[in-house]
Amino acid sequence: MKKVLITGAAGFLGSHLCDRFINEGYHVIGMDNLITGDLKNIEHLFKLKNFEFYNHDVSKFIHVPGNLDYILHFASPASPIDYLKIPIQTLKVGSLGTHNLLGLAKEKNARILIASTSEVYGDPLVHPQTEDYYGNVNTIGPRGVYDEAKRFQESITMAYHTYHKVETRIVRIFNTYGPRMRLNDGRVVPAFIGQALRGEDLTVFGEGLQTRSFCYVDDLIEGIYRLLFSDYVYPVNIGNPNEITIKDFAEEIIRLTGTEQKVIYKPLPVNDPLQRQPDISRAKEILKWQPQIDRSEGMKRTLEYFKGLSHEELYRSEHKDFSSYS
Ligand code: UDP
């Protein structure tokens, strides 16, 4: 049985990857320090013989006994309000954590795929964003800790590929949504759905004219799976090119949930990118991949998930005190 290590296993994307690799017949080692992840996302896997869980911070030395065939590095805070609360941890998991995992991949002769992001393009001056665009990032802005960690992550990954001949893959993930997003992580999908379900007004930041392009999680996981098993070492955008303004998206959520609430406007966060849409020509050509689930279907499935949360979960302001992390 082939063995795969998935970091960030208790998070949104990591937990869906664990499910996928279990379903494909792999032995899965999930690793997470639970700073932003939640064991609830993977509790259904604990009874399986081919699933193991290590509670570990990947920015510290990583020991995994025995052989390892694949590593998928998905550990990281991934929402702008988390970067503000845990900036050092965000920098460390993308830099030191990636270094440790590349070392582990070299030691085990394992293929490693790292989760990069559309944030490497910053507030993009090229639209839609192709992989060849170098980006427009403010290194010292509030998002810099995430963006620059991910940019460093890509550099060190390519260096391990060229210098140590490690088999590497890099996915640049655009806005993704679906079941198991953390309700209070501040990202727009759980924020709007949570507000609608609690009967609160929907908070649009700025004038809501900034755009995003939302990909349903199952599509993203399929793209990542194909990339891992391709022989392509350069970054590949995975996302859904269907672009919408945040204001229109709020209206869409109001219609979908049938809430009586309205849109209210709040200040635009610093360095909030004005526009974002993936150019997925490379994924189409190399991976024969493109999204299959449109926003109306994906949002219906996502709403079902959030409706299934308990009253306590829906009203909890934040499930974590980050103050003990450094
Ligand atoms: N946003 C919003 N209201 C919210 C949360 C987010 O208008 O309650 C906006 C945010 O300013 C950004 C977009 O929605 O323009 C997407 O934000 P998110 O945090 O989901 O991800 P980002 O793509 O900015 O990393």
Residues whose N, C-alpha, C, O or C-beta is under 5 A from the ligand:
A	BS01	UDP	P80 G186 R187 V188 V189 A191 T203 V204 F205 Q210 I246 D272 P273
